Amino acid sequence: VQLQASGGGLVQAGGSLRLSCAASGRTFSSVAMGWFRQTAQKEREFVAAIARSASVTHYADSVKGRFTISRDNAKNTMYPQMNSLKPEDTALYYCAARDANFITAFCTGSSSYAYWGQGTQVTVSS
């Protein structure tokens, strides 16, 4: 699976950004998706996950209620939506994919994901 992330940029605190993660090379509906972020000071951390079934999602406590994740299997694309952004959300954001046998399965560990996008930078100014 090849993943192409886009939509990052500079935004003021309290603002919103919608990222996209386009997939190719595999039937998109056969993979579960994850969303991670990393800064120079922190290791890569889990942000959100969505199962093959778009109705099953999971979020890190730090973003719950502010971020949402969705997918459109017909367009082979995942959409992370970030609202009420804070300066501490500044990071390089990555999308990732993993083969999943179960339609409702999701995973929060980065080591479980075999496929990664190149990352897109999100910078939140105070």
GROMACS elastic network, one bead per residue, 0.5 to 0.9 nm:
[ bonds ]
;  ai    aj funct       b0    kb
    1    23     6  0.65120   500
    1    24     6  0.57076   500
    1    26     6  0.54407   500
    1    27     6  0.86538   500
    1    28     6  0.85226   500
    1    97     6  0.75602   500
    1    98     6  0.88458   500
    1   114     6  0.87991   500
    1   115     6  0.62100   500
    1   116     6  0.83872   500
    2    22     6  0.81483   500
    2    23     6  0.55913   500
    2    24     6  0.52241   500
    2    25     6  0.60903   500
    2    26     6  0.81706   500
    2   115     6  0.71059   500
    2   116     6  0.74967   500
    2   117     6  0.70559   500
    3    21     6  0.63434   500
    3    22     6  0.56316   500
    3    24     6  0.66857   500
    3    95     6  0.73072   500
    3    96     6  0.73996   500
    3    97     6  0.81374   500
    3   115     6  0.74544   500
    3   116     6  0.62631   500
    3   118     6  0.75346   500
    4    20     6  0.79837   500
    4    21     6  0.54221   500
    4    22     6  0.51465   500
    4    23     6  0.65338   500
    4    24     6  0.86643   500
    4    95     6  0.81979   500
    4   116     6  0.86608   500
    4   117     6  0.53958   500
    4   118     6  0.66985   500
    4   119     6  0.80872   500
    5     8     6  0.84610   500
    5    19     6  0.71893   500
    5    20     6  0.56129   500
    5    22     6  0.64425   500
    5    23     6  0.89257   500
    5    93     6  0.85050   500
    5    94     6  0.72220   500
    5    95     6  0.67887   500
    5   117     6  0.60788   500
    5   118     6  0.67057   500
    5   119     6  0.61081   500
    5   120     6  0.61531   500
    6    18     6  0.89165   500
    6    19     6  0.57492   500
    6    20     6  0.52872   500
    6    21     6  0.64635   500
    6    22     6  0.84136   500
    6   119     6  0.79669   500
    6   120     6  0.60057   500
    6   121     6  0.88853   500
    7    17     6  0.72736   500
    7    18     6  0.62089   500
    7    20     6  0.60951   500
    7    21     6  0.88317   500
    7   120     6  0.71719   500
    7   121     6  0.85795   500
    7   122     6  0.85666   500
    8    17     6  0.71949   500
    8    18     6  0.77822   500
    8    19     6  0.62783   500
    8    20     6  0.88735   500
    8    92     6  0.86837   500
    8    93     6  0.81789   500
    8   119     6  0.89561   500
    8   120     6  0.53073   500
    8   121     6  0.52059   500
    8   123     6  0.79638   500
    9    17     6  0.80074   500
    9   120     6  0.80146   500
    9   121     6  0.61753   500
    9   122     6  0.50343   500
    9   123     6  0.61402   500
    9   124     6  0.84464   500
   10   121     6  0.83744   500
   10   122     6  0.61346   500
   10   124     6  0.59206   500
   10   125     6  0.73246   500
   11    14     6  0.83417   500
   11    15     6  0.61153   500
   11    16     6  0.72538   500
   11    17     6  0.76587   500
   11    85     6  0.80849   500
   11   122     6  0.78375   500
   11   123     6  0.63395   500
   11   124     6  0.50332   500
   11   125     6  0.62775   500
   12    15     6  0.55581   500
   12    16     6  0.84249   500
   12    85     6  0.76257   500
   12    86     6  0.81230   500
   12    87     6  0.82491   500
   12   123     6  0.83355   500
   12   124     6  0.53703   500
   12   126     6  0.61851   500
   13    16     6  0.85155   500
   13    84     6  0.69870   500
   13    85     6  0.52878   500
   13    86     6  0.50334   500
   13    87     6  0.62634   500
   13   124     6  0.56897   500
   13   125     6  0.56768   500
   13   126     6  0.53210   500
   14    83     6  0.70810   500
   14    86     6  0.63787   500
   14   124     6  0.86885   500
   14   126     6  0.88533   500
   15    82     6  0.83303   500
   15    83     6  0.61628   500
   15    84     6  0.54720   500
   15    85     6  0.55147   500
   15    86     6  0.82985   500
   15   124     6  0.83581   500
   16    81     6  0.75482   500
   16    82     6  0.53970   500
   16    84     6  0.61908   500
   16    85     6  0.62066   500
   17    80     6  0.84576   500
   17    81     6  0.61478   500
   17    82     6  0.52056   500
   17    83     6  0.66855   500
   17    85     6  0.82687   500
   17   122     6  0.85591   500
   18    79     6  0.68178   500
   18    80     6  0.59347   500
   18    82     6  0.60500   500
   18    83     6  0.85115   500
   19    78     6  0.83098   500
   19    79     6  0.57115   500
   19    80     6  0.52021   500
   19    81     6  0.62581   500
   19    82     6  0.79679   500
   19   120     6  0.85017   500
   20    77     6  0.67048   500
   20    78     6  0.58244   500
   20    80     6  0.64591   500
   20    81     6  0.86703   500
   20    95     6  0.88800   500
   21    76     6  0.84501   500
   21    77     6  0.54419   500
   21    78     6  0.50186   500
   21    79     6  0.63757   500
   21    80     6  0.80766   500
   21    94     6  0.87740   500
   21    95     6  0.64522   500
   21    96     6  0.87988   500
   21   117     6  0.78625   500
   22    75     6  0.80458   500
   22    76     6  0.59284   500
   22    78     6  0.65234   500
   22    79     6  0.88079   500
   23    26     6  0.76466   500
   23    27     6  0.87704   500
   23    28     6  0.67240   500
   23    75     6  0.87695   500
   23    76     6  0.54483   500
   23    77     6  0.60095   500
   23    78     6  0.81850   500
   23    97     6  0.88647   500
   23   117     6  0.89956   500
   24    27     6  0.76872   500
   24    28     6  0.74095   500
   24    76     6  0.71257   500
   25    28     6  0.83860   500
   26    29     6  0.85728   500
   26    30     6  0.77250   500
   26    31     6  0.83124   500
   27    30     6  0.56208   500
   27    31     6  0.75438   500
   27    73     6  0.86404   500
   27    76     6  0.79953   500
   28    31     6  0.57634   500
   28    32     6  0.84214   500
   28    52     6  0.83445   500
   28    72     6  0.89675   500
   28    73     6  0.59849   500
   28    74     6  0.83005   500
   28    75     6  0.86502   500
   28    76     6  0.53912   500
   28    77     6  0.79085   500
   29    32     6  0.77747   500
   29    52     6  0.56972   500
   29    53     6  0.80108   500
   29    72     6  0.89060   500
   29    73     6  0.56394   500
   29    74     6  0.85049   500
   29    76     6  0.78213   500
   29   103     6  0.88014   500
   30    52     6  0.63713   500
   30    98     6  0.86701   500
   30    99     6  0.63702   500
   30   100     6  0.63992   500
   30   101     6  0.76293   500
   30   103     6  0.80839   500
   31    51     6  0.76129   500
   31    52     6  0.58657   500
   31    97     6  0.60506   500
   31    98     6  0.53468   500
   31   100     6  0.54052   500
   31   101     6  0.83494   500
   31   103     6  0.87430   500
   32    49     6  0.76877   500
   32    50     6  0.61087   500
   32    53     6  0.82633   500
   32    96     6  0.84883   500
   32    97     6  0.57061   500
   32    98     6  0.54198   500
   32    99     6  0.63309   500
   32   100     6  0.58702   500
   32   103     6  0.81325   500
   32   104     6  0.86690   500
   32   105     6  0.72854   500
   32   106     6  0.62355   500
   32   107     6  0.81217   500
   32   113     6  0.89466   500
   33    48     6  0.86402   500
   33    49     6  0.57381   500
   33    50     6  0.53366   500
   33    51     6  0.63507   500
   33    52     6  0.75961   500
   33    71     6  0.88184   500
   33    78     6  0.77173   500
   33    95     6  0.71703   500
   33    96     6  0.56645   500
   33    98     6  0.64797   500
   33    99     6  0.89295   500
   33   106     6  0.75566   500
   33   107     6  0.83794   500
   33   113     6  0.83406   500
   34    46     6  0.78236   500
   34    47     6  0.77574   500
   34    48     6  0.59159   500
   34    50     6  0.63533   500
   34    51     6  0.85432   500
   34    94     6  0.82807   500
   34    95     6  0.57196   500
   34    97     6  0.61133   500
   34    98     6  0.81862   500
   34   106     6  0.80223   500
   34   107     6  0.73953   500
   34   108     6  0.73583   500
   34   109     6  0.89888   500
   34   110     6  0.82363   500
   34   113     6  0.77910   500
   35    45     6  0.88185   500
   35    46     6  0.64819   500
   35    47     6  0.54729   500
   35    48     6  0.51684   500
   35    49     6  0.60506   500
   35    50     6  0.86835   500
   35    69     6  0.86080   500
   35    80     6  0.78274   500
   35    93     6  0.71610   500
   35    94     6  0.57249   500
   35    96     6  0.61337   500
   35    97     6  0.88296   500
   35   108     6  0.88955   500
   36    44     6  0.65090   500
   36    45     6  0.54995   500
   36    48     6  0.69895   500
   36    49     6  0.88037   500
   36    92     6  0.84180   500
   36    93     6  0.57334   500
   36    94     6  0.51104   500
   36    95     6  0.63138   500
   36    96     6  0.77382   500
   36   110     6  0.77762   500
   37    43     6  0.84151   500
   37    44     6  0.55079   500
   37    45     6  0.54672   500
   37    46     6  0.66836   500
   37    47     6  0.67279   500
   37    89     6  0.86880   500
   37    90     6  0.87859   500
   37    91     6  0.58488   500
   37    92     6  0.54445   500
   37    94     6  0.58615   500
   37    95     6  0.86769   500
   37   119     6  0.84657   500
   38    41     6  0.81298   500
   38    42     6  0.61460   500
   38    43     6  0.58597   500
   38    45     6  0.62633   500
   38    90     6  0.87849   500
   38    91     6  0.54268   500
   38    92     6  0.53233   500
   38    93     6  0.65911   500
   38    94     6  0.81477   500
   39    42     6  0.52085   500
   39    43     6  0.69267   500
   39    44     6  0.73620   500
   39    90     6  0.76808   500
   39    91     6  0.50848   500
   39    92     6  0.63673   500
   40    43     6  0.77146   500
   40    91     6  0.84636   500
   42    45     6  0.78229   500
   44   110     6  0.77707   500
   45    60     6  0.89968   500
   45   108     6  0.89058   500
   45   109     6  0.84823   500
   45   110     6  0.77255   500
   46    49     6  0.81795   500
   46    59     6  0.81222   500
   46    60     6  0.65337   500
   46   108     6  0.59647   500
   46   109     6  0.69876   500
   46   110     6  0.71285   500
   47    58     6  0.85711   500
   47    59     6  0.59568   500
   47    60     6  0.51777   500
   47    61     6  0.85220   500
   47    62     6  0.80278   500
   47    63     6  0.69996   500
   47    67     6  0.87174   500
   47   108     6  0.81597   500
   48    57     6  0.72779   500
   48    58     6  0.55397   500
   48    60     6  0.60855   500
   48    63     6  0.83387   500
   48    64     6  0.88848   500
   48    67     6  0.83114   500
   48    68     6  0.79271   500
   48    69     6  0.69787   500
   48    80     6  0.85062   500
   48   108     6  0.74268   500
   49    56     6  0.83978   500
   49    57     6  0.55966   500
   49    58     6  0.52393   500
   49    59     6  0.65847   500
   49    69     6  0.73202   500
   49   106     6  0.61852   500
   49   107     6  0.66479   500
   49   108     6  0.67359   500
   50    53     6  0.74120   500
   50    54     6  0.63289   500
   50    55     6  0.78518   500
   50    56     6  0.58099   500
   50    58     6  0.65614   500
   50    69     6  0.68280   500
   50    70     6  0.70854   500
   50    71     6  0.78177   500
   50    78     6  0.88079   500
   50   104     6  0.85768   500
   50   105     6  0.83100   500
   50   106     6  0.61333   500
   50   107     6  0.84206   500
   51    54     6  0.60969   500
   51    55     6  0.76435   500
   51    56     6  0.54695   500
   51    57     6  0.63933   500
   51    58     6  0.87835   500
   51   100     6  0.81851   500
   51   102     6  0.84865   500
   51   103     6  0.63681   500
   51   104     6  0.53189   500
   51   105     6  0.54053   500
   51   107     6  0.83216   500
   52    55     6  0.85536   500
   52    56     6  0.78650   500
   52    71     6  0.87959   500
   52    73     6  0.87215   500
   52   100     6  0.74174   500
   52   102     6  0.77221   500
   52   104     6  0.62376   500
   52   105     6  0.72753   500
   52   106     6  0.80699   500
   53    56     6  0.58364   500
   53    57     6  0.86535   500
   53    71     6  0.88361   500
   53   103     6  0.54503   500
   53   104     6  0.57176   500
   53   105     6  0.83952   500
   54    57     6  0.71915   500
   54    69     6  0.88040   500
   54    70     6  0.63300   500
   54    71     6  0.60297   500
   54    72     6  0.79391   500
   54    73     6  0.86076   500
   54   104     6  0.85956   500
   55    70     6  0.83437   500
   55   104     6  0.83300   500
   56   103     6  0.88679   500
   56   104     6  0.61320   500
   56   105     6  0.79914   500
   56   106     6  0.78863   500
   57    68     6  0.85339   500
   57    69     6  0.71877   500
   57    70     6  0.81704   500
   57   104     6  0.89240   500
   57   106     6  0.75993   500
   58    64     6  0.86817   500
   58    69     6  0.86628   500
   58   106     6  0.77635   500
   58   107     6  0.86542   500
   58   108     6  0.82903   500
   59    62     6  0.81421   500
   59    63     6  0.66558   500
   59    64     6  0.56499   500
   59    65     6  0.87981   500
   59    67     6  0.80174   500
   59    68     6  0.80765   500
   59    69     6  0.87170   500
   59   108     6  0.87705   500
   60    63     6  0.56962   500
   60    64     6  0.61172   500
   60   108     6  0.87178   500
   61    64     6  0.51534   500
   61    65     6  0.86546   500
   62    65     6  0.88455   500
   62    66     6  0.87457   500
   63    66     6  0.54413   500
   63    67     6  0.55801   500
   63    68     6  0.85731   500
   63    82     6  0.85508   500
   63    89     6  0.87504   500
   64    67     6  0.61451   500
   64    68     6  0.79591   500
   65    68     6  0.76932   500
   65    83     6  0.87052   500
   66    81     6  0.84040   500
   66    82     6  0.62801   500
   66    83     6  0.51035   500
   66    84     6  0.59504   500
   66    85     6  0.76506   500
   67    80     6  0.71586   500
   67    81     6  0.55370   500
   67    83     6  0.58445   500
   67    84     6  0.82771   500
   67    85     6  0.87964   500
   68    79     6  0.82432   500
   68    80     6  0.59201   500
   68    81     6  0.51341   500
   68    82     6  0.66311   500
   68    83     6  0.83603   500
   69    78     6  0.72702   500
   69    79     6  0.57159   500
   69    81     6  0.60613   500
   69    82     6  0.86907   500
   70    77     6  0.87023   500
   70    78     6  0.57850   500
   70    79     6  0.51547   500
   70    80     6  0.64508   500
   70    81     6  0.80933   500
   71    74     6  0.89313   500
   71    75     6  0.84485   500
   71    76     6  0.77293   500
   71    77     6  0.57900   500
   71    79     6  0.58038   500
   71    80     6  0.85421   500
   72    75     6  0.54009   500
   72    76     6  0.60533   500
   72    77     6  0.54825   500
   72    78     6  0.63310   500
   72    79     6  0.80628   500
   73    77     6  0.64954   500
   73    78     6  0.81636   500
   74    77     6  0.79657   500
   75    78     6  0.86871   500
   78    95     6  0.85176   500
   82    85     6  0.65916   500
   83    86     6  0.89791   500
   85    88     6  0.82721   500
   85    89     6  0.64827   500
   85    90     6  0.87117   500
   85   124     6  0.67714   500
   86    89     6  0.53762   500
   86    90     6  0.75740   500
   86   124     6  0.61699   500
   86   125     6  0.78351   500
   86   126     6  0.75743   500
   87    90     6  0.56344   500
   87   123     6  0.73503   500
   87   125     6  0.57226   500
   87   126     6  0.59849   500
   88    91     6  0.80509   500
   88   124     6  0.75741   500
   89   122     6  0.76208   500
   89   123     6  0.74665   500
   89   124     6  0.67123   500
   90    93     6  0.88791   500
   90   121     6  0.78004   500
   90   122     6  0.54238   500
   90   124     6  0.54130   500
   90   125     6  0.83732   500
   91   120     6  0.84996   500
   91   121     6  0.60583   500
   91   122     6  0.55661   500
   91   123     6  0.65919   500
   91   124     6  0.88228   500
   92   119     6  0.58943   500
   92   120     6  0.55063   500
   92   122     6  0.61115   500
   92   123     6  0.84951   500
   93   118     6  0.87444   500
   93   119     6  0.51637   500
   93   120     6  0.52314   500
   93   121     6  0.60695   500
   93   122     6  0.69964   500
   94   116     6  0.69951   500
   94   117     6  0.59293   500
   94   118     6  0.66605   500
   94   120     6  0.65824   500
   94   121     6  0.89137   500
   95   115     6  0.85371   500
   95   116     6  0.60162   500
   95   117     6  0.54921   500
   95   118     6  0.80865   500
   95   119     6  0.70566   500
   96   110     6  0.82851   500
   96   113     6  0.61009   500
   96   114     6  0.74430   500
   96   115     6  0.54385   500
   96   117     6  0.62122   500
   97   112     6  0.89079   500
   97   113     6  0.55828   500
   97   114     6  0.64137   500
   97   115     6  0.50795   500
   97   116     6  0.65497   500
   97   117     6  0.87636   500
   98   107     6  0.87943   500
   98   112     6  0.70059   500
   98   114     6  0.55630   500
   98   115     6  0.64445   500
   99   113     6  0.81422   500
   99   114     6  0.80199   500
  100   103     6  0.70033   500
  100   104     6  0.87173   500
  100   105     6  0.67679   500
  100   106     6  0.80417   500
  101   104     6  0.89106   500
  101   105     6  0.78290   500
  102   105     6  0.53708   500
  102   106     6  0.87986   500
  103   106     6  0.86934   500
  107   110     6  0.81067   500
  107   112     6  0.70830   500
  107   113     6  0.82633   500
  108   111     6  0.89244   500
  108   112     6  0.79945   500
  109   112     6  0.56473   500
  109   113     6  0.75600   500
  110   113     6  0.56404   500
  110   114     6  0.87047   500
  111   114     6  0.75440   500
  113   116     6  0.74416   500
  116   119     6  0.82902   500
  117   120     6  0.87338   500
